Amino acid sequence: MSDHKQGSMDIRAQEKTFAAFIKFATWGAVISILVLIIMALSNA
């Protein structure tokens, strides 16, 4: 078994996936908030 060297693993794919997830979650939250605002204003 080889020795483990911390920080030697290539994590570019994980970083790209995480960035895409954060972007998706941010847009989802913004759209949800806008829908709630529109719903509140249309019932006024």
PQR file with spaces between the fields and no chain letter, atoms N, CA, C, O and H, PARSE charges and radii, in Angstrom:
ATOM       1  N    MET     1       0.848   -1.174    0.000 -0.4000 1.5000
ATOM       2  CA   MET     1       0.000    0.000    0.000 -0.0000 2.0000
ATOM       3  C    MET     1       0.897    1.242    0.000  0.5500 1.7000
ATOM       4  O    MET     1       1.873    1.325    0.745 -0.5500 1.4000
ATOM       5  N    SER     2       0.539    2.204   -0.856 -0.4000 1.5000
ATOM       6  CA   SER     2       1.359    3.411   -0.936 -0.0000 2.0000
ATOM       7  C    SER     2       1.006    4.381    0.187  0.5500 1.7000
ATOM       8  O    SER     2      -0.079    4.336    0.767 -0.5500 1.4000
ATOM       9  H    SER     2      -0.254    2.137   -1.462  0.4000 1.0000
ATOM      10  N    ASP     3       1.949    5.242    0.463 -0.4000 1.5000
ATOM      11  CA   ASP     3       1.721    6.255    1.498 -0.0000 2.0000
ATOM      12  C    ASP     3       0.767    7.320    0.983  0.5500 1.7000
ATOM      13  O    ASP     3       0.851    7.734   -0.173 -0.5500 1.4000
ATOM      14  H    ASP     3       2.830    5.278   -0.009  0.4000 1.0000
ATOM      15  N    HIS     4      -0.137    7.759    1.843 -0.4000 1.5000
ATOM      16  CA   HIS     4      -1.087    8.819    1.482 -0.0000 2.0000
ATOM      17  C    HIS     4      -0.417   10.170    1.655  0.5500 1.7000
ATOM      18  O    HIS     4       0.196   10.449    2.685 -0.5500 1.4000
ATOM      19  H    HIS     4      -0.205    7.422    2.782  0.4000 1.0000
ATOM      20  N    LYS     5      -0.543   11.011    0.624 -0.4000 1.5000
ATOM      21  CA   LYS     5      -0.002   12.370    0.695 -0.0000 2.0000
ATOM      22  C    LYS     5      -1.171   13.334    0.619  0.5500 1.7000
ATOM      23  O    LYS     5      -1.830   13.455   -0.414 -0.5500 1.4000
ATOM      24  H    LYS     5      -1.041   10.784   -0.213  0.4000 1.0000
ATOM      25  N    GLN     6      -1.418   14.012    1.715 -0.4000 1.5000
ATOM      26  CA   GLN     6      -2.550   14.922    1.804 -0.0000 2.0000
ATOM      27  C    GLN     6      -2.410   16.066    0.802  0.5500 1.7000
ATOM      28  O    GLN     6      -1.349   16.678    0.681 -0.5500 1.4000
ATOM      29  H    GLN     6      -0.884   13.914    2.555  0.4000 1.0000
ATOM      30  N    GLY     7      -3.512   16.344    0.080 -0.4000 1.5000
ATOM      31  CA   GLY     7      -3.516   17.431   -0.878 -0.0000 2.0000
ATOM      32  C    GLY     7      -3.011   17.064   -2.255  0.5500 1.7000
ATOM      33  O    GLY     7      -2.813   17.949   -3.087 -0.5500 1.4000
ATOM      34  H    GLY     7      -4.374   15.847    0.178  0.4000 1.0000
ATOM      35  N    SER     8      -2.796   15.785   -2.524 -0.4000 1.5000
ATOM      36  CA   SER     8      -2.250   15.384   -3.818 -0.0000 2.0000
ATOM      37  C    SER     8      -3.331   14.933   -4.800  0.5500 1.7000
ATOM      38  O    SER     8      -3.023   14.671   -5.963 -0.5500 1.4000
ATOM      39  H    SER     8      -2.957   15.066   -1.849  0.4000 1.0000
ATOM      40  N    MET     9      -4.581   14.838   -4.364 -0.4000 1.5000
ATOM      41  CA   MET     9      -5.649   14.364   -5.236 -0.0000 2.0000
ATOM      42  C    MET     9      -6.144   15.485   -6.153  0.5500 1.7000
ATOM      43  O    MET     9      -6.243   16.637   -5.731 -0.5500 1.4000
ATOM      44  H    MET     9      -4.830   15.051   -3.419  0.4000 1.0000
ATOM      45  N    ASP    10      -6.454   15.144   -7.407 -0.4000 1.5000
ATOM      46  CA   ASP    10      -6.989   16.118   -8.365 -0.0000 2.0000
ATOM      47  C    ASP    10      -8.485   16.293   -8.085  0.5500 1.7000
ATOM      48  O    ASP    10      -9.264   15.348   -8.206 -0.5500 1.4000
ATOM      49  H    ASP    10      -6.374   14.208   -7.749  0.4000 1.0000
ATOM      50  N    ILE    11      -8.869   17.505   -7.713 -0.4000 1.5000
ATOM      51  CA   ILE    11     -10.268   17.750   -7.330 -0.0000 2.0000
ATOM      52  C    ILE    11     -10.950   18.748   -8.255  0.5500 1.7000
ATOM      53  O    ILE    11     -11.951   19.353   -7.873 -0.5500 1.4000
ATOM      54  H    ILE    11      -8.236   18.273   -7.614  0.4000 1.0000
ATOM      55  N    ARG    12     -10.429   18.932   -9.463 -0.4000 1.5000
ATOM      56  CA   ARG    12     -11.028   19.898  -10.391 -0.0000 2.0000
ATOM      57  C    ARG    12     -12.462   19.536  -10.748  0.5500 1.7000
ATOM      58  O    ARG    12     -13.313   20.420  -10.848 -0.5500 1.4000
ATOM      59  H    ARG    12      -9.616   18.440   -9.774  0.4000 1.0000
ATOM      60  N    ALA    13     -12.743   18.255  -10.940 -0.4000 1.5000
ATOM      61  CA   ALA    13     -14.104   17.833  -11.290 -0.0000 2.0000
ATOM      62  C    ALA    13     -15.069   18.131  -10.139  0.5500 1.7000
ATOM      63  O    ALA    13     -16.185   18.597  -10.372 -0.5500 1.4000
ATOM      64  H    ALA    13     -12.051   17.537  -10.859  0.4000 1.0000
ATOM      65  N    GLN    14     -14.652   17.868   -8.911 -0.4000 1.5000
ATOM      66  CA   GLN    14     -15.503   18.151   -7.760 -0.0000 2.0000
ATOM      67  C    GLN    14     -15.733   19.652   -7.607  0.5500 1.7000
ATOM      68  O    GLN    14     -16.837   20.076   -7.266 -0.5500 1.4000
ATOM      69  H    GLN    14     -13.746   17.489   -8.721  0.4000 1.0000
ATOM      70  N    GLU    15     -14.704   20.459   -7.856 -0.4000 1.5000
ATOM      71  CA   GLU    15     -14.848   21.910   -7.750 -0.0000 2.0000
ATOM      72  C    GLU    15     -15.833   22.437   -8.789  0.5500 1.7000
ATOM      73  O    GLU    15     -16.644   23.309   -8.477 -0.5500 1.4000
ATOM      74  H    GLU    15     -13.807   20.115   -8.133  0.4000 1.0000
ATOM      75  N    LYS    16     -15.775   21.922  -10.025 -0.4000 1.5000
ATOM      76  CA   LYS    16     -16.703   22.348  -11.070 -0.0000 2.0000
ATOM      77  C    LYS    16     -18.133   21.936  -10.724  0.5500 1.7000
ATOM      78  O    LYS    16     -19.069   22.707  -10.939 -0.5500 1.4000
ATOM      79  H    LYS    16     -15.115   21.214  -10.278  0.4000 1.0000
ATOM      80  N    THR    17     -18.305   20.731  -10.192 -0.4000 1.5000
ATOM      81  CA   THR    17     -19.633   20.260   -9.815 -0.0000 2.0000
ATOM      82  C    THR    17     -20.195   21.099   -8.683  0.5500 1.7000
ATOM      83  O    THR    17     -21.372   21.460   -8.707 -0.5500 1.4000
ATOM      84  H    THR    17     -17.544   20.106  -10.017  0.4000 1.0000
ATOM      85  N    PHE    18     -19.375   21.413   -7.693 -0.4000 1.5000
ATOM      86  CA   PHE    18     -19.825   22.226   -6.566 -0.0000 2.0000
ATOM      87  C    PHE    18     -20.194   23.632   -7.020  0.5500 1.7000
ATOM      88  O    PHE    18     -21.198   24.184   -6.569 -0.5500 1.4000
ATOM      89  H    PHE    18     -18.420   21.119   -7.674  0.4000 1.0000
ATOM      90  N    ALA    19     -19.399   24.216   -7.903 -0.4000 1.5000
ATOM      91  CA   ALA    19     -19.701   25.554   -8.416 -0.0000 2.0000
ATOM      92  C    ALA    19     -21.023   25.551   -9.180  0.5500 1.7000
ATOM      93  O    ALA    19     -21.813   26.485   -9.051 -0.5500 1.4000
ATOM      94  H    ALA    19     -18.584   23.768   -8.270  0.4000 1.0000
ATOM      95  N    ALA    20     -21.267   24.512   -9.971 -0.4000 1.5000
ATOM      96  CA   ALA    20     -22.531   24.405  -10.708 -0.0000 2.0000
ATOM      97  C    ALA    20     -23.701   24.241   -9.746  0.5500 1.7000
ATOM      98  O    ALA    20     -24.761   24.827   -9.964 -0.5500 1.4000
ATOM      99  H    ALA    20     -20.625   23.753  -10.076  0.4000 1.0000
ATOM     100  N    PHE    21     -23.528   23.461   -8.693 -0.4000 1.5000
ATOM     101  CA   PHE    21     -24.581   23.279   -7.697 -0.0000 2.0000
ATOM     102  C    PHE    21     -24.904   24.590   -6.993  0.5500 1.7000
ATOM     103  O    PHE    21     -26.075   24.909   -6.788 -0.5500 1.4000
ATOM     104  H    PHE    21     -22.667   22.985   -8.516  0.4000 1.0000
ATOM     105  N    ILE    22     -23.887   25.348   -6.622 -0.4000 1.5000
ATOM     106  CA   ILE    22     -24.102   26.629   -5.942 -0.0000 2.0000
ATOM     107  C    ILE    22     -24.830   27.602   -6.865  0.5500 1.7000
ATOM     108  O    ILE    22     -25.731   28.318   -6.427 -0.5500 1.4000
ATOM     109  H    ILE    22     -22.935   25.089   -6.788  0.4000 1.0000
ATOM     110  N    LYS    23     -24.443   27.629   -8.139 -0.4000 1.5000
ATOM     111  CA   LYS    23     -25.103   28.511   -9.102 -0.0000 2.0000
ATOM     112  C    LYS    23     -26.574   28.113   -9.252  0.5500 1.7000
ATOM     113  O    LYS    23     -27.450   28.977   -9.262 -0.5500 1.4000
ATOM     114  H    LYS    23     -23.712   27.047   -8.494  0.4000 1.0000
ATOM     115  N    PHE    24     -26.847   26.819   -9.368 -0.4000 1.5000
ATOM     116  CA   PHE    24     -28.216   26.325   -9.495 -0.0000 2.0000
ATOM     117  C    PHE    24     -29.044   26.659   -8.245  0.5500 1.7000
ATOM     118  O    PHE    24     -30.192   27.091   -8.358 -0.5500 1.4000
ATOM     119  H    PHE    24     -26.135   26.117   -9.359  0.4000 1.0000
ATOM     120  N    ALA    25     -28.471   26.462   -7.074 -0.4000 1.5000
ATOM     121  CA   ALA    25     -29.186   26.743   -5.831 -0.0000 2.0000
ATOM     122  C    ALA    25     -29.457   28.235   -5.676  0.5500 1.7000
ATOM     123  O    ALA    25     -30.522   28.622   -5.196 -0.5500 1.4000
ATOM     124  H    ALA    25     -27.539   26.112   -6.982  0.4000 1.0000
ATOM     125  N    THR    26     -28.511   29.071   -6.074 -0.4000 1.5000
ATOM     126  CA   THR    26     -28.701   30.519   -5.994 -0.0000 2.0000
ATOM     127  C    THR    26     -29.822   30.967   -6.918  0.5500 1.7000
ATOM     128  O    THR    26     -30.698   31.726   -6.502 -0.5500 1.4000
ATOM     129  H    THR    26     -27.646   28.756   -6.464  0.4000 1.0000
ATOM     130  N    TRP    27     -29.809   30.508   -8.169 -0.4000 1.5000
ATOM     131  CA   TRP    27     -30.871   30.874   -9.106 -0.0000 2.0000
ATOM     132  C    TRP    27     -32.218   30.338   -8.645  0.5500 1.7000
ATOM     133  O    TRP    27     -33.236   31.013   -8.794 -0.5500 1.4000
ATOM     134  H    TRP    27     -29.098   29.892   -8.507  0.4000 1.0000
ATOM     135  N    GLY    28     -32.235   29.136   -8.090 -0.4000 1.5000
ATOM     136  CA   GLY    28     -33.486   28.576   -7.573 -0.0000 2.0000
ATOM     137  C    GLY    28     -34.065   29.412   -6.449  0.5500 1.7000
ATOM     138  O    GLY    28     -35.276   29.624   -6.386 -0.5500 1.4000
ATOM     139  H    GLY    28     -31.407   28.588   -7.970  0.4000 1.0000
ATOM     140  N    ALA    29     -33.201   29.890   -5.560 -0.4000 1.5000
ATOM     141  CA   ALA    29     -33.658   30.721   -4.450 -0.0000 2.0000
ATOM     142  C    ALA    29     -34.163   32.065   -4.957  0.5500 1.7000
ATOM     143  O    ALA    29     -35.193   32.552   -4.488 -0.5500 1.4000
ATOM     144  H    ALA    29     -32.217   29.718   -5.611  0.4000 1.0000
ATOM     145  N    VAL    30     -33.462   32.668   -5.897 -0.4000 1.5000
ATOM     146  CA   VAL    30     -33.879   33.961   -6.441 -0.0000 2.0000
ATOM     147  C    VAL    30     -35.228   33.832   -7.138  0.5500 1.7000
ATOM     148  O    VAL    30     -36.108   34.671   -6.941 -0.5500 1.4000
ATOM     149  H    VAL    30     -32.626   32.273   -6.277  0.4000 1.0000
ATOM     150  N    ILE    31     -35.399   32.803   -7.941 -0.4000 1.5000
ATOM     151  CA   ILE    31     -36.671   32.604   -8.641 -0.0000 2.0000
ATOM     152  C    ILE    31     -37.795   32.352   -7.646  0.5500 1.7000
ATOM     153  O    ILE    31     -38.899   32.869   -7.822 -0.5500 1.4000
ATOM     154  H    ILE    31     -34.685   32.122   -8.101  0.4000 1.0000
ATOM     155  N    SER    32     -37.539   31.577   -6.617 -0.4000 1.5000
ATOM     156  CA   SER    32     -38.563   31.311   -5.604 -0.0000 2.0000
ATOM     157  C    SER    32     -38.981   32.588   -4.889  0.5500 1.7000
ATOM     158  O    SER    32     -40.171   32.813   -4.667 -0.5500 1.4000
ATOM     159  H    SER    32     -36.643   31.157   -6.474  0.4000 1.0000
ATOM     160  N    ILE    33     -38.018   33.423   -4.529 -0.4000 1.5000
ATOM     161  CA   ILE    33     -38.330   34.682   -3.854 -0.0000 2.0000
ATOM     162  C    ILE    33     -39.134   35.596   -4.777  0.5500 1.7000
ATOM     163  O    ILE    33     -40.096   36.227   -4.341 -0.5500 1.4000
ATOM     164  H    ILE    33     -37.051   33.240   -4.710  0.4000 1.0000
ATOM     165  N    LEU    34     -38.744   35.668   -6.048 -0.4000 1.5000
ATOM     166  CA   LEU    34     -39.487   36.503   -6.994 -0.0000 2.0000
ATOM     167  C    LEU    34     -40.921   36.010   -7.174  0.5500 1.7000
ATOM     168  O    LEU    34     -41.845   36.821   -7.255 -0.5500 1.4000
ATOM     169  H    LEU    34     -37.962   35.156   -6.403  0.4000 1.0000
ATOM     170  N    VAL    35     -41.117   34.712   -7.236 -0.4000 1.5000
ATOM     171  CA   VAL    35     -42.470   34.156   -7.362 -0.0000 2.0000
ATOM     172  C    VAL    35     -43.293   34.515   -6.133  0.5500 1.7000
ATOM     173  O    VAL    35     -44.461   34.881   -6.262 -0.5500 1.4000
ATOM     174  H    VAL    35     -40.367   34.054   -7.170  0.4000 1.0000
ATOM     175  N    LEU    36     -42.714   34.419   -4.959 -0.4000 1.5000
ATOM     176  CA   LEU    36     -43.435   34.777   -3.742 -0.0000 2.0000
ATOM     177  C    LEU    36     -43.795   36.263   -3.711  0.5500 1.7000
ATOM     178  O    LEU    36     -44.889   36.626   -3.277 -0.5500 1.4000
ATOM     179  H    LEU    36     -41.765   34.122   -4.854  0.4000 1.0000
ATOM     180  N    ILE    37     -42.891   37.113   -4.164 -0.4000 1.5000
ATOM     181  CA   ILE    37     -43.178   38.551   -4.206 -0.0000 2.0000
ATOM     182  C    ILE    37     -44.313   38.830   -5.190  0.5500 1.7000
ATOM     183  O    ILE    37     -45.220   39.603   -4.881 -0.5500 1.4000
ATOM     184  H    ILE    37     -42.003   36.818   -4.516  0.4000 1.0000
ATOM     185  N    ILE    38     -44.272   38.215   -6.357 -0.4000 1.5000
ATOM     186  CA   ILE    38     -45.326   38.413   -7.355 -0.0000 2.0000
ATOM     187  C    ILE    38     -46.673   37.911   -6.822  0.5500 1.7000
ATOM     188  O    ILE    38     -47.704   38.548   -7.034 -0.5500 1.4000
ATOM     189  H    ILE    38     -43.535   37.587   -6.608  0.4000 1.0000
ATOM     190  N    MET    39     -46.656   36.786   -6.142 -0.4000 1.5000
ATOM     191  CA   MET    39     -47.898   36.261   -5.570 -0.0000 2.0000
ATOM     192  C    MET    39     -48.453   37.214   -4.498  0.5500 1.7000
ATOM     193  O    MET    39     -49.661   37.439   -4.427 -0.5500 1.4000
ATOM     194  H    MET    39     -45.818   36.268   -5.970  0.4000 1.0000
ATOM     195  N    ALA    40     -47.573   37.760   -3.679 -0.4000 1.5000
ATOM     196  CA   ALA    40     -48.018   38.683   -2.629 -0.0000 2.0000
ATOM     197  C    ALA    40     -48.584   39.965   -3.231  0.5500 1.7000
ATOM     198  O    ALA    40     -49.594   40.477   -2.747 -0.5500 1.4000
ATOM     199  H    ALA    40     -46.592   37.577   -3.737  0.4000 1.0000
ATOM     200  N    LEU    41     -47.953   40.490   -4.274 -0.4000 1.5000
ATOM     201  CA   LEU    41     -48.438   41.717   -4.888 -0.0000 2.0000
ATOM     202  C    LEU    41     -49.730   41.517   -5.669  0.5500 1.7000
ATOM     203  O    LEU    41     -50.543   42.437   -5.753 -0.5500 1.4000
ATOM     204  H    LEU    41     -47.133   40.075   -4.667  0.4000 1.0000
ATOM     205  N    SER    42     -49.933   40.339   -6.240 -0.4000 1.5000
ATOM     206  CA   SER    42     -51.146   40.101   -7.024 -0.0000 2.0000
ATOM     207  C    SER    42     -52.373   39.904   -6.122  0.5500 1.7000
ATOM     208  O    SER    42     -53.503   40.057   -6.585 -0.5500 1.4000
ATOM     209  H    SER    42     -49.272   39.592   -6.172  0.4000 1.0000
ATOM     210  N    ASN    43     -52.171   39.574   -4.869 -0.4000 1.5000
ATOM     211  CA   ASN    43     -53.286   39.401   -3.939 -0.0000 2.0000
ATOM     212  C    ASN    43     -53.635   40.677   -3.183  0.5500 1.7000
ATOM     213  O    ASN    43     -54.567   40.683   -2.379 -0.5500 1.4000
ATOM     214  H    ASN    43     -51.252   39.450   -4.493  0.4000 1.0000
ATOM     215  N    ALA    44     -52.901   41.751   -3.430 -0.4000 1.5000
ATOM     216  CA   ALA    44     -53.120   42.992   -2.679 -0.0000 2.0000
ATOM     217  C    ALA    44     -54.300   43.774   -3.144  0.5500 1.7000
ATOM     218  O    ALA    44     -54.591   44.836   -2.595 -0.5500 1.4000
ATOM     219  H    ALA    44     -52.144   41.746   -4.084  0.4000 1.0000
